[in-house]
Each structure stands twice: as C-alpha cells, then as structure tokens.
Amino acid sequence: MTKSSPDTLTKYRLIGPSDSGEVSDLLADLSEKDAKHRLQALIAEWLRMENLVVLTGAGTSVTSGGKTMANLESAVLETVNAMKDLPAGAASVIKARQVEGTTTKVGFEDWLSFLANASHLGAALGSPFDGVKWKGTANPSQKDLFALTERIGKAIFAECALSLAESTPSAAGSADIAPQLSFLAKLVARDSNLGRAHVFTLNYDTLFEQALELLGIQYFDGFTGRADARFDPSVYGLDIYYPGEVAEGRVRRFDKFVHLYKLHGSIHWQVRGDELRARHPNLQPLKDYLALASAAKKAARLDELGETIQPVGILPTANKFAQTLAMPFAHLFRSFQIRLSAPQTFLLVLGYGFGDDHVTRIIETALMNPSLVMLVVEPDPNSKTIERIRRYKDLGRRAFVLTPTEAAFTAAQFKNATFDDFARSVMPDVQWLDDFLRLRRFERQIVAGTAAIEANGSVGA
C-alpha cells in the first residue's frame, strides 16, 4: 500500500498487538478515510461477539456537566463549607482534608468511606464509641460527622443531578444529539440473536437511564416495581420477548433491550429500613445549579431548596462498613466478574481512567479469559492508560486502546477519541437512529403547530 501524505493521515491511533505479536499502531500510515473504514470494521466485528460488556466512567458525563472524581471533590467540599449553620467540627474536617499532603492523601471515595464509617460507629445502636479522633482537627462530635455526611450527600446529589440535553428540532444526525442517545442507539442495533448488552457504569447520574427511556429502549437495572422499586437482582436473569400473536406466530426477542448496572450506586437510590429502593427524583429544581458561578451561590441554592432535595442515598464510598449485606454492591461487582469471564466477550471501556483499583483488578483478571477482547477509548495520547494497555500484551493479543495522534491532540485537545466522538463519529451508524430523529422533529412540529393554533384562537376570541 502506498503511504498517504502526512496531511491526510488519520487523527486516531489504535494501539494493540499486530499480526507479528508486537504492540503497534494498527492505523499507522493510513489515510483518514481508510483508517476510519478499518477502525469501524474492527469495531463492527467486535460488536458481533456473543457477550457485549460496556464499562463507563466519569468521562462519559463531562460534556453534560458532569465532573471527574477530583473535580467533584473540590466542588462538593467548597459548597458544603459555604453552607449556613455548618458545625465548626464539620468545617474542621473539611479543612483538614483540603490541606492534606499529596503523598499521604487518599482518594475521595476512600476518604468518604472513613467519614461514613466514623459517622456510623458512634450512631449505631449499642455502639461502644462516643466519638473519634480525627487527624488535624479538634476532634468532631458524632453530631458533627453526621451533619457533614448528610450535607456532602446533598452536594453530591446536586452535582450529579444532570439532565440529558434534548436534541434540537433541526438535528439531522447523531452528530447533533446527546452522545448517550447516539451510543445506546448504536449499541442495541446489533443482531438481537446475540447476547444482550450489559452496561456497567461507575457514574451516579441518570443520563443513561434518561437516554434509554427517550429512545424507547427497555432495560433492567436490578430493581422491580415502578412507583417504589426495590432491589431484586433476579431481574438480571429475565428477558423481554414479543408474544407469538404479534410476531408472525412465533415468540421472538424484543430487539431494543439492555441490562444496566450502577456499580457505585446512583442518585436515585435510597435506603429505607433494611431495603434498597429506587425512585427517580425531579431534577428540574437543580437545572440551574451547575451554572452557578461560586460555591457560595451553590450553597445558598441548596439551603434555599432545603428538604425538597434529599442527600444521595448511598455515598460513593469504597468501604461500606454501614452498608453490607442489604446493599447490592457485592452482587453487582460479582455480575461484572461473571460477564467478563463468559466466552466470546467484547469489553468496551469509555471514560474510565483505571483509577479504581477494585474495578481495575477485575478487568486485569478477566484478561486471562482467552476469548476476551478489550477496547479502551482514551482521549489523552499521553495518558498512563496507554502504557498500561501496552503491558497487557503479555496476557494475549486482545487489549487495544483508541487514542488521538499527537498532531490531532495538539490541534484540538480532548476532541478526538472522547466518549462523544466515539459515540457520534466512530461507531458505525444505524438507520433507526435517523428514524428516531425524524420522529422527534415531527413531534416538535406538531407541538409547535398546536401551540400556534391555540394562540391564534385566543387572539380571535
């Protein structure tokens, strides 16, 4: 093959084992057009594998207003510190966290674990503890720790109360709509005779749920019931079929369906007694929250809303001392392990930087599965994730990472190989997504026409 001009070379690199067994860029020296064809052909081939598993992290929510864990911590602690009537002991805990040295500083989830556990130790019925000694503080009371835990839960809820962006009436294709819509539409377009897609997410927001419902995709998320759903993992063993009378005399599977797993919990989960319940909250009061310019304004907004919003039911903690047998986390992580050990598995990783040791260990163990293929989408060509994938070559020819070229990244940082770019431009297009967009435009035209008629009628009256 004749090498293309450097000006027309692809903006992507697909790093993985070549036919010779060496790790290299499988798109090197290809034109942008040829590279895209090869990339999409590989992805289409992997999507036809029997067992499809998707893992998503914070990076999939960034363009919708979401934050990475480091940014979430900063925003949450600053907001809580600005809330009125914050106990002095609680404020001292926040200050101690903010001045911790980088060499000894644990992750936000680990720190929240210590906070939640300390709050629980003295509050549990029959506890022999009447308080804890907290480094760098005047030793907060149990009341201080409880108040801090509750306020942090409320601030996390507000930061993660993201609403899916509606497609514009003029949206002509997947490039103009929310990436969650494009991604899920393409995900369920594969042959319904293959295994169902299993989507595992580390995010606390409900963007994927909103997209699934808007697209009319049925899903099981581990809960049964509608009005006041309760956790029941047996639903993951169920499926949805068309009855024979509407499917040409034979039962066949409903084509638009996925299993959804929230590995770290969700803003709509609540613990009630000994049960885990799920009820989607009204996000409308918090639509303006993320646009507020300062922590003081955010704190004032939360104080103003008061009890109309509840703290996130389950804090994103790594060690759940107070949330053990009744909680779903052990089951959800076990499901993740089981899905990755199944034959003919394609694992697609999006928006995850391999910063959660528990999750990363499961993935690395799963790479022992001889028929597993993993594709990691990484928008930073200098990320440590790329070197990690290179090291995985010793486990077989199955680990790949899609990332921008250095030139493409220099020209436009975090534009290529992001979740948005992958969902809208890299994944192969599907016809029914275009049909969905046409239907949405038609619905909006009807609504606009009805409103105009009603307005003219009012004027005439």
C-alpha positions in Angstrom: 0.0 0.0 0.0 1.3 3.4 -0.9 1.8 5.7 2.1 -0.6 8.6 2.3 0.5 12.2 2.6 1.2 13.3 6.2 -1.5 15.9 5.8 -4.2 13.3 5.2 -3.1 10.7 7.8 -5.7 9.7 10.3 -6.2 11.6 13.5 -6.5 8.3 15.5 -4.2 5.7 16.7 -5.4 2.2 17.5 -2.6 0.7 19.7 -2.6 -3.0 20.1 -0.9 -6.3 19.2 -0.3 -6.7 15.5 -0.1 -9.9 13.5 3.6 -10.2 14.5 2.7 -10.0 18.2 4.3 -6.7 18.7 2.3 -3.7 20.1 1.9 -1.1 17.4 -0.5 1.4 15.8 -2.8 -0.5 13.6 -3.9 2.6 11.8 -0.4 3.9 11.0 0.3 5.3 7.5 -3.4 5.1 6.6 -5.4 8.0 5.2 -8.2 9.3 7.4 -10.8 7.6 5.2 -9.0 4.2 5.1 -8.3 4.4 8.8 -11.9 5.1 9.6 -13.0 2.2 7.5 -10.6 -0.2 9.2 -11.5 1.1 12.6 -15.2 0.7 12.0 -14.8 -2.7 10.5 -12.9 -3.9 13.6 -15.5 -2.4 16.0 -18.3 -3.9 14.0 -16.6 -7.3 14.2 -16.1 -7.0 17.9 -19.7 -5.9 18.4 -20.8 -9.1 16.8 -19.2 -11.1 19.6 -21.7 -13.1 21.7 -21.2 -11.3 25.0 -21.0 -7.5 24.9 -19.9 -5.7 28.1 -19.5 -1.9 28.4 -17.8 -0.1 31.3 -18.3 3.7 31.6 -16.8 6.2 33.9 -17.0 9.9 34.7 -15.6 10.8 31.3 -18.9 9.9 29.6 -20.8 12.6 31.6 -18.3 15.5 31.2 -20.0 17.2 28.3 -23.3 17.0 30.1 -22.0 18.9 33.1 -20.5 16.0 35.0 -17.2 16.1 36.8 -14.3 13.8 37.3 -13.8 12.5 40.8 -11.1 15.1 41.6 -13.2 18.0 40.4 -16.3 16.5 42.1 -14.4 16.5 45.5 -13.3 20.1 45.1 -16.8 21.3 44.1 -18.6 19.4 46.9 -16.2 20.4 49.7 -16.2 24.0 48.7 -20.0 24.1 48.5 -20.5 22.3 51.9 -18.0 24.6 53.5 -20.1 27.6 52.4 -23.4 26.3 53.7 -25.0 28.1 56.5 -25.0 26.7 60.1 -22.2 24.2 59.3 -20.9 23.0 62.6 -17.4 24.0 63.5 -16.3 20.4 63.9 -17.5 19.6 60.4 -15.8 22.6 59.0 -12.5 21.5 60.6 -12.8 18.1 59.0 -13.1 19.7 55.6 -10.1 22.0 56.3 -8.0 19.0 57.4 -8.9 17.3 54.1 -8.0 20.3 52.0 -4.6 20.7 53.5 -3.6 17.0 53.4 -0.2 16.4 51.7 -0.3 14.8 48.3 1.9 11.9 49.4 -0.5 10.8 52.1 -3.8 11.9 50.6 -6.2 9.1 49.9 -8.8 9.2 47.1 -12.1 10.9 47.6 -14.0 7.7 47.7 -11.6 6.3 50.4 -11.9 9.5 52.4 -15.7 9.3 52.2 -15.5 5.8 53.4 -13.7 6.8 56.5 -16.2 9.7 57.1 -19.2 7.4 56.6 -17.8 4.7 58.8 -16.8 7.2 61.6 -20.2 8.7 61.5 -21.8 5.2 61.7 -19.6 4.0 64.6 -21.0 6.2 67.2 -24.5 6.4 65.9 -25.2 2.6 65.6 -27.5 1.3 68.4 -25.4 -0.3 71.1 -22.1 1.2 69.8 -19.4 1.4 72.5 -17.9 4.5 70.7 -18.9 8.0 71.7 -16.6 9.8 69.1 -13.5 9.5 67.1 -10.1 11.2 66.9 -9.7 12.9 63.6 -6.2 14.0 62.4 -5.7 17.7 62.1 -8.9 18.7 63.9 -10.4 19.5 67.3 -12.0 16.0 67.2 -15.5 16.4 65.7 -18.5 15.1 67.6 -20.7 12.3 66.3 -23.3 15.1 65.6 -20.7 17.0 63.5 -19.8 13.9 61.5 -23.4 13.1 60.8 -24.2 16.7 59.7 -21.1 16.7 57.4 -22.0 13.3 55.9 -25.6 14.4 55.2 -24.5 17.7 53.6 -21.9 16.1 51.5 -24.6 13.6 50.3 -26.8 16.5 49.3 -24.0 18.3 47.5 -23.0 15.2 45.6 -26.7 14.7 44.6 -26.8 18.3 43.3 -23.6 17.9 41.3 -24.8 14.7 39.8 -28.4 15.7 39.1 -27.6 16.0 35.4 -30.3 16.3 32.7 -29.9 14.9 29.3 -29.6 17.6 26.6 -32.6 17.5 24.2 -31.8 17.2 20.5 -32.6 20.3 18.6 -35.5 20.3 16.1 -33.0 20.7 13.3 -30.9 17.7 14.4 -30.1 15.9 11.2 -28.0 13.1 12.5 -26.2 11.6 15.5 -23.6 14.5 15.5 -26.3 16.9 16.7 -27.7 14.9 19.6 -26.6 13.9 23.1 -23.8 11.3 22.8 -25.7 9.0 25.2 -28.6 8.8 22.7 -26.2 8.0 19.8 -24.2 5.5 21.7 -27.1 3.5 23.1 -29.0 3.5 19.8 -25.9 2.0 18.0 -25.3 -0.4 20.9 -28.7 -2.1 20.6 -28.7 -2.2 16.8 -26.6 -5.3 16.7 -28.2 -8.7 15.9 -30.9 -9.5 18.6 -29.9 -13.2 18.3 -26.6 -12.3 20.0 -26.4 -12.0 23.8 -27.8 -8.9 25.4 -25.6 -5.9 26.0 -24.5 -5.4 29.6 -23.7 -1.8 30.5 -21.8 -1.2 33.8 -21.3 2.4 34.9 -19.4 4.0 37.7 -21.5 7.2 37.4 -24.0 8.3 39.9 -26.0 10.4 37.4 -29.0 9.1 35.5 -28.0 10.2 32.0 -28.1 6.7 30.6 -31.5 6.0 32.1 -32.8 9.2 30.6 -31.4 8.3 27.2 -32.8 4.7 27.4 -36.3 6.0 28.1 -36.2 8.7 25.5 -35.1 6.1 22.9 -37.7 3.6 24.0 -35.1 1.0 24.9 -36.2 -1.4 27.6 -33.8 -2.1 30.4 -33.4 -4.0 33.6 -31.4 -2.2 36.3 -31.7 -4.6 39.2 -34.9 -3.2 40.6 -38.5 -4.4 40.4 -41.6 -2.2 40.5 -42.4 1.2 39.1 -43.8 3.5 41.8 -41.4 2.5 44.5 -38.9 0.0 43.1 -36.9 -2.3 45.4 -33.6 -4.0 44.6 -34.1 -7.6 43.3 -31.0 -8.9 41.4 -33.1 -11.8 40.0 -34.3 -9.4 37.3 -31.0 -9.7 35.6 -31.9 -13.2 34.7 -35.0 -12.1 32.8 -35.5 -11.0 29.2 -38.3 -9.5 27.0 -40.0 -11.2 24.1 -42.7 -10.5 21.6 -45.6 -12.9 22.1 -46.5 -15.2 19.2 -49.7 -13.4 18.2 -47.7 -10.3 17.3 -44.6 -11.9 15.9 -45.7 -13.9 12.9 -46.8 -16.8 15.0 -43.6 -17.4 16.9 -42.1 -15.9 20.0 -39.1 -13.7 19.3 -36.9 -11.4 21.4 -37.6 -7.7 21.7 -34.7 -6.1 19.9 -34.1 -2.9 21.9 -33.1 -4.0 25.3 -30.0 -3.8 27.7 -29.0 -4.7 31.2 -27.8 -1.7 33.3 -25.6 -1.9 36.4 -24.7 1.0 38.6 -21.5 -0.2 40.3 -21.1 2.7 42.6 -24.8 3.5 43.2 -27.0 6.2 41.9 -28.6 9.5 42.9 -32.0 7.8 42.8 -31.2 5.1 45.2 -32.4 5.3 48.8 -32.0 3.1 51.8 -35.3 2.6 53.6 -35.1 0.4 56.7 -33.4 -2.8 55.5 -34.3 -2.4 51.9 -32.8 -0.6 48.9 -35.4 1.4 47.0 -35.1 3.4 43.8 -37.3 6.4 42.8 -36.2 8.9 40.1 -36.3 12.4 41.6 -37.4 15.6 39.9 -34.2 17.2 38.5 -35.9 20.4 37.4 -35.1 22.4 40.6 -31.4 21.7 40.1 -31.2 22.5 36.4 -29.6 25.9 37.1 -27.3 24.6 39.9 -24.2 23.7 37.8 -24.3 27.0 36.1 -23.9 29.0 39.3 -20.5 30.7 39.4 -19.4 30.2 43.0 -19.5 27.8 45.9 -21.3 30.4 48.0 -24.2 30.7 45.4 -24.4 26.9 45.2 -24.5 26.6 49.0 -27.3 29.3 49.1 -29.2 27.3 46.5 -29.0 24.1 48.5 -30.1 25.9 51.6 -33.0 27.5 49.7 -34.2 24.1 48.4 -33.9 22.7 51.9 -35.7 19.3 52.3 -37.1 19.4 48.8 -34.0 17.5 47.7 -32.6 14.6 49.7 -29.0 13.6 50.1 -27.7 10.9 47.8 -28.9 7.7 49.4 -25.6 5.9 49.2 -22.4 7.8 49.3 -19.8 6.7 46.7 -17.6 5.1 49.3 -15.1 2.3 48.6 -15.5 0.6 52.0 -19.2 0.3 53.0 -19.0 -0.6 56.7 -22.6 0.5 57.3 -23.9 -0.9 54.0 -23.1 -4.6 53.9 -25.5 -7.5 53.3 -28.5 -5.4 52.4 -26.6 -3.5 49.8 -26.3 -4.5 46.1 -22.6 -3.8 45.5 -21.3 -7.2 46.2 -23.8 -8.7 43.7 -23.2 -6.0 41.1 -19.4 -6.5 41.2 -19.8 -10.2 41.1 -22.0 -9.8 38.0 -19.2 -7.7 36.4 -16.7 -10.5 37.1 -19.1 -13.2 35.7 -19.9 -11.3 32.5 -16.2 -10.8 31.8 -15.4 -14.5 32.3 -18.0 -15.5 29.7 -16.8 -16.9 26.3 -16.6 -14.6 23.3 -16.6 -11.3 25.3 -16.0 -7.8 24.0 -15.3 -5.3 26.7 -15.6 -1.7 25.7 -14.2 0.8 28.2 -15.3 4.5 27.9 -14.5 7.5 30.2 -12.6 5.3 32.7 -9.0 6.1 33.7 -8.3 2.9 35.6 -8.2 4.8 38.8 -10.4 2.5 40.8 -8.2 -0.4 42.0 -11.2 -2.7 42.6 -12.5 -2.3 39.1 -9.1 -2.5 37.5 -8.2 -5.7 39.3 -11.4 -7.3 37.9 -10.5 -6.2 34.4 -6.9 -7.5 34.7 -8.1 -10.8 36.0 -10.6 -11.0 33.1 -7.8 -10.6 30.6 -7.0 -14.3 31.4 -10.2 -15.1 29.5 -8.7 -16.4 26.2 -11.7 -15.2 24.1 -12.0 -11.7 25.6 -11.2 -8.6 23.5 -10.9 -5.2 25.2 -11.0 -1.8 23.6 -10.3 1.3 25.7 -11.2 4.7 24.4 -8.7 7.3 25.8 -8.7 11.0 24.6 -5.3 11.8 26.0 -2.4 10.4 24.0 -0.1 10.9 26.9 -2.3 9.1 29.4 -0.7 6.4 31.6 -3.6 4.2 30.5 -1.9 3.7 27.1 1.3 2.3 28.8 -0.9 0.1 30.9 -2.6 -1.4 27.8 0.9 -1.9 26.2 1.8 -4.0 29.2 -1.3 -6.2 28.8 0.2 -7.7 25.6 1.7 -10.4 27.8 -1.8 -11.6 28.5 -2.6 -12.1 24.8 -3.4 -10.3 21.7 -6.7 -8.8 23.0 -6.1 -5.4 24.5 -6.5 -2.3 22.4 -6.6 1.4 23.0 -8.1 4.1 20.7 -6.4 7.5 21.2 -5.7 10.6 19.1 -2.4 11.1 17.3 -0.1 13.7 18.9 -0.7 16.0 16.0 -4.5 15.8 16.3 -4.3 16.3 20.1 -2.1 19.4 19.6 -4.6 20.8 17.1 -7.7 20.2 19.2 -7.3 18.8 22.7 -9.9 16.4 24.0 -11.9 16.4 20.8 -10.9 13.1 19.3 -11.4 9.7 20.9 -13.7 11.1 23.6 -16.9 9.4 24.5 -18.8 12.0 22.4 -16.6 11.5 19.4 -16.7 7.7 19.7 -20.5 7.6 20.0 -21.2 10.1 17.3 -18.5 9.6 14.7 -16.5 6.3 15.3 -19.2 3.8 16.0 -20.9 2.6 12.8 -24.2 4.5 12.0 -27.6 2.8 12.3 -30.8 3.5 10.4 -33.2 3.5 13.3 -31.4 6.4 15.0 -32.1 8.6 12.0 -35.7 7.3 12.1 -35.9 8.3 15.8 -34.6 11.8 15.0 -37.2 12.3 12.2 -39.9 11.2 14.6 -38.7 13.7 17.2 -38.7 16.5 14.7 -42.2 15.6 13.6 -43.4 15.6 17.2 -42.0 19.0 17.7 -43.6 20.3 14.6 -47.0 19.0 15.8 -46.5 20.6 19.2 -45.4 23.9 17.6 -48.4 23.8 15.2 -50.9 23.1 18.0 -49.5 26.0 20.1 -49.8 28.3 17.2 -53.4 27.3 16.6 -54.2 27.8 20.3 -52.6 31.2 20.3 -54.5 32.3 17.2 -57.7 31.0 18.7 -57.1 33.0 21.9 -56.4 36.2 19.9 -59.6 35.7 17.8 -61.6 35.2 21.0 
